[in-house]
Amino acid sequence: MTTSALFILRSPHLWARKIQLLNHFQKALFNNQSRSNIRRSNIKNRIGSINLTKTLQPSKRYLASVSKSKSTWSNIHEPPLPIRVALVSASTALCTPVFPAIGFVNVVLRAAIRDPNIRYQLSGSMGTILSIAFYTILPYSYQYAPLLVPCAIGNGIAAGGAYAALDVIGGGPTSALGSKLLRNPLIAGGGIGAFTGLVAPLYLYGPIYNALYGLEGISDAMFYLTFPHFTGISVSTGFAAGVAMYPVLHYPIYGIPSVPWGALTGVVLLGASAALFYIYNPNDENVMPLPEGSFVSRRDVPLLDSIIRYDAELDKFGTYSLTTNTYVGDADQKEKGQIIAEGVRKYQSNGWGSGSQQYTFDNQVLSVLCNFFDSGIADRFEKNLVKVKVARELQDCEEFMYRTDWVVKCMMERNRAAKNRNIESATEKEAADVKRLNTYGAMGERECKRRLRNIESTSTAVELIMILRLAEKSTSKQTNG
């Protein structure tokens, strides 16, 4: 027998143990394979039951956010309604001085159409008519634009209100009805212009003039003057102006795709607002047809009551305003102020002889309205009235102040002389002072020297009084201490 056979015969229990372990291993291996097969079949069943098309679709929340983002970016070029209305109002107010030129052409064409003789005479003169309208009337309209501020405000209100009504009725510029209304030049341009030409002169110009300047009765006067004589002209003028303005405002109002509205509409609105302030702000220069002396610019008002004073600290002469109590320029500015003041006195004195008082303003618009429409406007704008002192009163003030200024000058010079011995001689100093005194007015050398002696003695007396006062104060402090 072999060795393995002898081992089995001699140890039967060990062999049985090995056989049992082998059976358990085979059984465990079979169970593991069975579980793996069952797991694979379950995974296949699950994968087969999943709807990949439905599972891979995005969620509703994600779709809603994407849709909202797309709509936001697609409408970023469209300005909101208040911005569009403001742009229409500002543009209409800015173009108000152009309307008289268009109205002039309108009047000429109406006369030419009705009268064949005039039509025949003007058949070859249309260029002349346009030249008069846009090279003569238009520059004057912008020159006198501050007088048209109530008209510009009324036109802006009417045009902005009409555009807002069209926008709301149409549902916005992107809707079907809104696109038909707002993208039609005859409706959005001519219609709004005609509405403005009808409503603003009849119902807005007068009340706004009354509210701004207090012109009583101007509302009724404008209504009866406009209706019915000039209503047709203003309506047709507004229609023509609206049609002409439509292509200019088309892109700023509706925007350009992919361009944010702030980069286009916002910039245009800002520029229009700056132009409005520049055009309608009254200029300091006298550019309106006003009598001499009825208007003085604000920067020249302090020169009217000015005198010559010596500034001891700066050691020079200057023009000192009694109105502002400050130095307003060099010594030669006083002469300019005297010329303006004399014109104002002459203008106001002419009114006293005629029985009606004449007023001078620092605002051109108020001066025009007071001279040509309502003199009672002076009672409502007293802060803008310009008043001038009598020439003799100014001379007395200058005489008094020159003495006090030179007294201070002498005291300061003595103080500097005590600290510094290298000073100019008395003869040189006196010659320089005589020359300086002639700045107040031409006078002889003897008179100058007399005044200098009086000033010297006065300054000495003032200095002694100041020394005594200081001594009294120090003595009282020592006594109390």
C-alpha positions as CSV (number, residue, x, y, z in Angstrom):
1,M,0.0,0.0,0.0
2,T,0.9,3.5,-0.5
3,T,1.7,5.9,2.1
4,S,-1.6,7.8,1.7
5,A,-3.6,4.6,1.9
6,L,-1.9,3.7,5.2
7,F,-2.7,7.2,6.5
8,I,-6.4,6.9,5.7
9,L,-6.6,3.5,7.4
10,R,-4.8,4.6,10.4
11,S,-6.6,8.0,10.8
12,P,-10.2,7.7,9.5
13,H,-11.6,10.6,11.6
14,L,-9.1,13.1,10.1
15,W,-10.1,12.2,6.6
16,A,-13.8,12.6,7.4
17,R,-13.1,16.1,8.7
18,K,-11.4,17.1,5.5
19,I,-14.3,15.8,3.4
20,Q,-16.7,17.8,5.5
21,L,-14.7,21.0,5.1
22,L,-14.5,20.5,1.3
23,N,-18.3,20.1,1.1
24,H,-18.9,23.3,3.2
25,F,-16.6,25.3,0.8
26,Q,-18.4,24.0,-2.3
27,K,-21.7,24.9,-0.8
28,A,-20.6,28.5,0.2
29,L,-19.2,29.0,-3.3
30,F,-22.5,28.0,-4.9
31,N,-24.5,30.3,-2.6
32,N,-22.2,33.3,-3.4
33,Q,-22.6,32.7,-7.2
34,S,-26.4,32.5,-6.7
35,R,-26.5,35.8,-4.9
36,S,-24.4,37.5,-7.6
37,N,-26.7,36.3,-10.3
38,I,-29.8,37.5,-8.4
39,R,-28.1,41.0,-7.8
40,R,-27.3,41.3,-11.5
41,S,-30.8,40.4,-12.5
42,N,-32.3,43.0,-10.1
43,I,-30.0,45.7,-11.5
44,K,-31.0,44.9,-15.0
45,N,-34.7,45.0,-14.1
46,R,-34.2,48.4,-12.4
47,I,-32.3,49.9,-15.4
48,G,-35.0,48.6,-17.7
49,S,-37.8,50.2,-15.6
50,I,-36.1,53.7,-15.5
51,N,-37.3,56.3,-18.2
52,L,-34.1,57.9,-19.2
53,T,-35.8,60.6,-21.2
54,K,-37.9,61.7,-18.3
55,T,-35.1,61.4,-15.8
56,L,-32.6,63.5,-17.8
57,Q,-35.1,66.4,-18.2
58,P,-34.3,69.6,-16.2
59,S,-36.5,70.5,-13.2
60,K,-39.3,73.0,-13.4
61,R,-37.6,75.4,-11.0
62,Y,-34.5,75.4,-13.2
63,L,-36.5,76.0,-16.4
64,A,-38.4,78.9,-14.7
65,S,-35.1,80.6,-13.7
66,V,-33.6,80.1,-17.1
67,S,-36.8,81.6,-18.7
68,K,-36.7,84.5,-16.4
69,S,-33.0,85.2,-17.1
70,K,-33.6,85.0,-20.9
71,S,-36.5,87.5,-20.6
72,T,-34.5,89.8,-18.5
73,W,-31.6,89.9,-21.0
74,S,-33.9,90.2,-23.9
75,N,-35.6,93.3,-22.4
76,I,-32.5,94.9,-21.0
77,H,-32.4,97.3,-24.0
78,E,-35.9,98.6,-23.4
79,P,-36.1,101.6,-21.0
80,P,-38.9,101.5,-18.4
81,L,-42.0,103.6,-19.0
82,P,-41.0,106.5,-16.7
83,I,-37.7,106.9,-18.5
84,R,-39.4,106.9,-21.9
85,V,-41.9,109.5,-20.7
86,A,-39.2,111.7,-19.3
87,L,-37.2,111.5,-22.5
88,V,-40.3,112.6,-24.6
89,S,-41.0,115.5,-22.2
90,A,-37.4,116.7,-22.1
91,S,-36.9,116.5,-25.9
92,T,-40.2,118.4,-26.5
93,A,-39.2,121.1,-24.0
94,L,-35.7,121.3,-25.6
95,C,-37.2,121.8,-29.1
96,T,-39.7,124.5,-28.0
97,P,-37.6,127.4,-29.4
98,V,-37.7,125.6,-32.8
99,F,-41.6,125.8,-32.9
100,P,-41.7,129.6,-33.8
101,A,-39.6,128.9,-36.9
102,I,-41.8,126.1,-38.0
103,G,-44.9,128.2,-37.2
104,F,-43.5,131.0,-39.4
105,V,-43.2,128.6,-42.3
106,N,-46.7,127.3,-41.6
107,V,-48.1,130.8,-41.7
108,V,-46.4,131.6,-45.0
109,L,-47.6,128.4,-46.5
110,R,-51.2,129.0,-45.4
111,A,-51.2,132.5,-46.9
112,A,-49.6,131.1,-50.1
113,I,-52.2,128.3,-50.4
114,R,-55.2,130.6,-49.9
115,D,-54.0,133.5,-52.1
116,P,-53.0,132.5,-55.7
117,N,-51.1,135.8,-56.2
118,I,-49.0,135.2,-53.1
119,R,-48.5,131.6,-54.1
120,Y,-47.2,132.7,-57.5
121,Q,-44.9,135.2,-56.0
122,L,-43.5,132.7,-53.4
123,S,-43.2,129.8,-55.8
124,G,-39.5,130.4,-56.3
125,S,-38.8,131.9,-52.9
126,M,-39.1,128.9,-50.6
127,G,-35.4,129.0,-49.9
128,T,-35.7,132.6,-48.7
129,I,-38.6,131.6,-46.4
130,L,-36.6,128.8,-44.9
131,S,-33.6,131.0,-44.5
132,I,-35.6,133.6,-42.6
133,A,-37.1,130.9,-40.4
134,F,-34.0,129.0,-39.5
135,Y,-31.3,131.6,-39.8
136,T,-33.1,134.6,-38.3
137,I,-36.0,133.5,-36.2
138,L,-34.5,130.3,-34.7
139,P,-31.3,132.0,-33.3
140,Y,-33.4,134.7,-31.7
141,S,-35.7,132.0,-30.2
142,Y,-32.9,130.3,-28.5
143,Q,-31.4,133.7,-27.4
144,Y,-34.7,134.6,-25.7
145,A,-35.3,131.0,-24.6
146,P,-35.5,132.0,-20.8
147,L,-38.8,133.8,-21.7
148,L,-40.2,130.6,-23.0
149,V,-39.7,128.5,-19.9
150,P,-43.4,128.2,-19.1
151,C,-44.1,127.2,-22.8
152,A,-41.4,124.6,-22.6
153,I,-42.8,123.2,-19.4
154,G,-46.3,123.1,-20.8
155,N,-45.2,121.4,-24.0
156,G,-43.2,118.8,-22.0
157,I,-46.2,118.0,-19.8
158,A,-48.6,117.7,-22.7
159,A,-46.2,115.5,-24.8
160,G,-45.2,113.3,-21.9
161,G,-48.8,112.8,-20.9
162,A,-49.9,111.9,-24.5
163,Y,-47.1,109.4,-24.9
164,A,-47.8,107.8,-21.5
165,A,-51.5,107.4,-22.5
166,L,-50.6,105.8,-25.8
167,D,-48.1,103.4,-24.1
168,V,-50.6,102.3,-21.5
169,I,-53.4,101.9,-24.0
170,G,-51.2,99.8,-26.3
171,G,-49.8,97.7,-23.6
172,G,-46.2,98.7,-24.2
173,P,-44.0,99.0,-27.3
174,T,-43.5,95.2,-27.5
175,S,-47.2,94.2,-27.7
176,A,-49.1,94.0,-31.0
177,L,-51.3,97.0,-30.4
178,G,-48.5,99.0,-28.8
179,S,-46.2,98.3,-31.8
180,K,-48.9,99.6,-34.2
181,L,-49.5,102.7,-32.2
182,L,-46.0,103.7,-30.9
183,R,-44.0,102.7,-34.0
184,N,-46.2,104.7,-36.4
185,P,-44.6,108.2,-37.0
186,L,-48.0,109.7,-37.8
187,I,-49.5,108.6,-34.5
188,A,-46.5,108.5,-32.1
189,G,-44.9,111.6,-33.7
190,G,-47.5,113.7,-35.4
191,G,-50.4,112.7,-33.1
192,I,-48.5,113.6,-29.9
193,G,-47.3,116.8,-31.5
194,A,-50.8,117.9,-32.6
195,F,-52.2,117.1,-29.2
196,T,-49.4,119.2,-27.6
197,G,-50.1,122.1,-30.0
198,L,-53.8,122.0,-29.1
199,V,-53.7,121.5,-25.3
200,A,-50.5,123.4,-24.2
201,P,-51.3,126.9,-25.5
202,L,-54.9,126.8,-24.5
203,Y,-54.7,125.3,-21.0
204,L,-51.1,125.2,-19.8
205,Y,-49.1,128.3,-20.9
206,G,-51.2,130.8,-19.0
207,P,-51.4,129.0,-15.6
208,I,-47.7,128.2,-15.7
209,Y,-46.8,131.8,-16.3
210,N,-49.1,132.8,-13.5
211,A,-47.6,130.2,-11.1
212,L,-43.9,131.2,-11.9
213,Y,-44.2,134.9,-12.2
214,G,-47.6,135.9,-10.8
215,L,-48.8,137.5,-14.0
216,E,-52.5,138.1,-13.3
217,G,-55.0,137.6,-16.1
218,I,-52.5,136.1,-18.5
219,S,-54.3,132.8,-18.6
220,D,-57.5,134.4,-20.0
221,A,-55.5,136.6,-22.3
222,M,-53.6,133.6,-23.8
223,F,-56.8,131.6,-24.2
224,Y,-58.7,134.3,-26.1
225,L,-55.6,135.1,-28.1
226,T,-54.9,131.5,-29.1
227,F,-58.5,130.2,-29.7
228,P,-59.6,130.2,-32.4
229,H,-57.1,132.4,-34.4
230,F,-53.9,130.5,-33.8
231,T,-55.2,127.0,-32.8
232,G,-54.9,125.6,-36.3
233,I,-51.4,127.0,-36.7
234,S,-50.2,125.6,-33.4
235,V,-51.8,122.1,-34.1
236,S,-50.3,121.8,-37.5
237,T,-46.9,123.1,-36.2
238,G,-47.0,120.5,-33.5
239,F,-47.8,117.8,-36.0
240,A,-44.9,118.7,-38.2
241,A,-42.5,119.0,-35.3
242,G,-43.7,115.6,-33.9
243,V,-43.1,113.8,-37.3
244,A,-39.7,115.4,-37.5
245,M,-38.7,114.4,-34.0
246,Y,-39.9,110.8,-34.3
247,P,-36.9,109.3,-36.1
248,V,-34.5,111.1,-33.8
249,L,-36.2,109.6,-30.7
250,H,-37.0,106.1,-32.1
251,Y,-33.9,104.3,-31.0
252,P,-33.4,106.1,-27.6
253,I,-37.0,105.2,-26.7
254,Y,-37.2,101.6,-28.0
255,G,-33.5,100.8,-27.5
256,I,-31.1,98.6,-29.5
257,P,-31.0,94.9,-28.9
258,S,-28.0,93.7,-26.8
259,V,-27.3,97.4,-25.7
260,P,-28.4,98.2,-22.2
261,W,-30.9,101.1,-22.1
262,G,-28.7,103.0,-19.7
263,A,-25.9,103.2,-22.2
264,L,-28.2,104.8,-24.9
265,T,-31.4,106.2,-23.4
266,G,-29.8,107.2,-20.1
267,V,-27.0,109.1,-21.8
268,V,-29.4,110.8,-24.2
269,L,-31.7,111.8,-21.3
270,L,-28.8,113.1,-19.3
271,G,-27.6,115.2,-22.3
272,A,-31.1,116.6,-22.9
273,S,-31.4,117.6,-19.2
274,A,-28.0,119.4,-19.3
275,A,-29.0,121.2,-22.5
276,L,-32.3,122.3,-20.9
277,F,-30.4,123.8,-18.0
278,Y,-28.0,125.6,-20.3
279,I,-30.6,127.0,-22.8
280,Y,-33.3,128.1,-20.3
281,N,-31.0,129.4,-17.5
282,P,-31.0,133.2,-17.7
283,N,-27.6,134.5,-18.9
284,D,-25.8,137.2,-16.9
285,E,-25.1,139.1,-20.1
286,N,-27.7,141.6,-21.4
287,V,-28.9,139.8,-24.5
288,M,-32.5,140.8,-24.5
289,P,-34.1,144.0,-25.8
290,L,-34.0,146.0,-22.5
291,P,-33.6,149.7,-21.8
292,E,-30.2,150.6,-20.4
293,G,-30.3,150.5,-16.6
294,S,-33.2,148.1,-16.3
295,F,-31.0,145.1,-15.8
296,V,-27.7,144.5,-14.0
297,S,-26.0,141.1,-13.9
298,R,-25.6,139.5,-10.5
299,R,-21.8,139.6,-10.7
300,D,-21.9,143.4,-11.3
301,V,-24.4,144.2,-8.5
302,P,-21.7,144.4,-5.8
303,L,-19.8,147.1,-7.9
304,L,-22.8,149.5,-7.8
305,D,-22.1,150.5,-4.2
306,S,-18.3,150.3,-4.3
307,I,-15.6,152.6,-2.9
308,I,-11.8,152.7,-2.9
309,R,-10.2,151.4,0.3
310,Y,-6.6,150.9,1.3
311,D,-5.9,147.4,2.6
312,A,-3.1,147.9,5.1
313,E,-2.3,144.2,5.5
314,L,-1.8,143.7,1.7
315,D,-0.4,147.2,1.3
316,K,-2.5,148.0,-1.8
317,F,-5.7,149.7,-2.9
318,G,-8.9,147.7,-3.8
319,T,-12.5,148.1,-4.6
320,Y,-14.6,147.5,-1.6
321,S,-18.4,146.7,-1.9
322,L,-20.7,148.2,0.7
323,T,-23.3,145.6,-0.3
324,T,-21.2,142.5,0.5
325,N,-18.7,144.2,2.9
326,T,-15.8,142.5,1.0
327,Y,-13.1,143.5,-1.5
328,V,-14.4,142.7,-5.0
329,G,-11.4,143.5,-7.2
330,D,-8.7,145.9,-8.0
331,A,-9.0,149.7,-7.7
332,D,-10.1,150.1,-11.4
333,Q,-13.3,148.1,-10.8
334,K,-14.8,151.1,-9.0
335,E,-14.9,153.0,-12.3
336,K,-16.8,150.2,-13.9
337,G,-19.3,150.2,-11.0
338,Q,-19.8,153.9,-11.2
339,I,-20.7,153.8,-14.9
340,I,-23.3,151.0,-14.3
341,A,-24.7,152.8,-11.2
342,E,-25.1,156.1,-13.1
343,G,-27.1,154.3,-15.8
344,V,-29.3,152.7,-13.2
345,R,-29.9,156.1,-11.5
346,K,-30.8,157.7,-14.8
347,Y,-33.2,155.0,-15.7
348,Q,-34.9,155.0,-12.4
349,S,-35.1,158.9,-12.3
350,N,-36.9,158.9,-15.7
351,G,-39.8,157.0,-14.1
352,W,-40.2,159.5,-11.3
353,G,-40.9,162.3,-13.9
354,S,-43.5,160.2,-15.7
355,G,-45.4,159.3,-12.5
356,S,-44.6,155.6,-12.6
357,Q,-41.6,154.1,-10.8
358,Q,-39.0,152.2,-12.9
359,Y,-37.4,149.1,-11.5
360,T,-34.1,147.5,-12.1
361,F,-33.7,143.7,-11.7
362,D,-30.8,141.3,-11.6
363,N,-32.8,138.8,-13.8
364,Q,-33.5,139.5,-17.4
365,V,-36.8,137.6,-17.6
366,L,-38.2,139.6,-14.7
367,S,-37.0,142.9,-16.2
368,V,-38.7,142.1,-19.6
369,L,-41.9,141.1,-17.9
370,C,-41.9,144.2,-15.7
371,N,-41.2,146.6,-18.5
372,F,-43.6,145.1,-21.1
373,F,-46.3,143.2,-19.3
374,D,-46.9,143.8,-15.6
375,S,-45.0,146.4,-13.4
376,G,-46.6,144.8,-10.3
377,I,-44.1,142.0,-10.6
378,A,-41.6,144.1,-8.6
379,D,-43.7,143.6,-5.5
380,R,-43.5,139.8,-5.9
381,F,-39.8,139.7,-6.5
382,E,-38.3,142.2,-4.1
383,K,-35.2,140.1,-3.6
384,N,-34.3,140.5,-7.3
385,L,-34.6,144.3,-7.2
386,V,-31.4,146.4,-7.7
387,K,-31.0,149.5,-5.6
388,V,-28.2,152.1,-5.8
389,K,-27.0,154.5,-3.2
390,V,-26.8,158.2,-3.9
391,A,-23.4,159.3,-5.2
392,R,-22.9,161.8,-2.4
393,E,-23.5,159.0,0.2
394,L,-20.8,156.8,-1.4
395,Q,-18.4,159.7,-1.4
396,D,-19.0,160.3,2.4
397,C,-18.5,156.6,3.1
398,E,-15.2,156.6,1.1
399,E,-14.0,159.7,2.9
400,F,-14.7,158.3,6.3
401,M,-13.2,154.9,5.6
402,Y,-10.0,156.2,3.9
403,R,-9.2,158.1,7.2
404,T,-9.6,155.0,9.3
405,D,-7.7,152.8,6.8
406,W,-4.8,155.3,6.8
407,V,-4.7,155.7,10.5
408,V,-4.3,151.9,10.8
409,K,-1.6,152.1,8.1
410,C,0.4,154.7,10.0
411,M,0.2,152.8,13.2
412,M,1.4,149.6,11.5
413,E,4.2,151.4,9.8
414,R,5.4,152.9,13.1
415,N,5.3,149.4,14.6
416,R,7.4,148.0,11.8
417,A,9.8,150.9,12.0
418,A,10.4,150.2,15.7
419,K,11.4,146.6,14.9
420,N,13.4,147.3,11.7
421,R,15.7,150.3,11.4
422,N,16.4,149.8,7.7
423,I,13.4,151.7,6.4
424,E,12.9,154.3,3.7
425,S,13.5,157.9,4.5
426,A,10.7,160.3,5.5
427,T,10.9,162.1,2.2
428,E,10.6,159.0,0.2
429,K,7.7,157.7,2.3
430,E,5.8,161.0,2.0
431,A,6.2,161.0,-1.8
432,A,4.9,157.5,-2.0
433,D,1.9,158.3,0.2
434,V,1.1,161.4,-1.9
435,K,1.0,159.2,-4.9
436,R,-1.2,156.7,-3.2
437,L,-3.7,159.3,-2.0
438,N,-4.4,160.3,-5.6
439,T,-6.0,156.9,-6.1
440,Y,-9.1,158.3,-4.3
441,G,-9.2,161.2,-6.8
442,A,-7.1,163.8,-8.3
443,M,-5.9,166.4,-5.7
444,G,-3.0,168.8,-5.3
445,E,0.2,168.0,-3.5
446,R,-0.6,170.6,-0.8
447,E,-4.0,168.9,-0.1
448,C,-2.3,165.5,0.0
449,K,0.3,166.6,2.5
450,R,-2.4,168.3,4.6
451,R,-4.4,165.1,4.8
452,L,-1.3,163.1,5.6
453,R,-0.5,165.4,8.5
454,N,-4.0,165.1,9.8
455,I,-3.9,161.3,9.5
456,E,-0.5,161.2,11.2
457,S,-1.8,163.2,14.2
458,T,-5.0,161.2,14.4
459,S,-3.1,157.9,14.3
460,T,-0.8,159.2,17.1
461,A,-3.9,160.1,19.2
462,V,-5.5,156.8,18.6
463,E,-2.4,155.0,19.5
464,L,-2.1,156.9,22.8
465,I,-5.7,156.1,23.7
466,M,-5.0,152.4,23.0
467,I,-1.9,152.6,25.2
468,L,-3.9,154.2,28.1
469,R,-6.7,151.6,27.7
470,L,-4.2,148.8,27.9
471,A,-2.5,150.4,30.9
472,E,-5.9,150.7,32.7
473,K,-6.6,147.1,32.1
474,S,-3.3,145.9,33.4
475,T,-3.7,148.1,36.5
476,S,-7.2,146.8,37.2
477,K,-5.9,143.2,36.9
478,Q,-3.1,143.9,39.4
479,T,-5.5,145.5,41.8
480,N,-7.9,142.6,41.6
481,G,-5.1,140.1,41.9
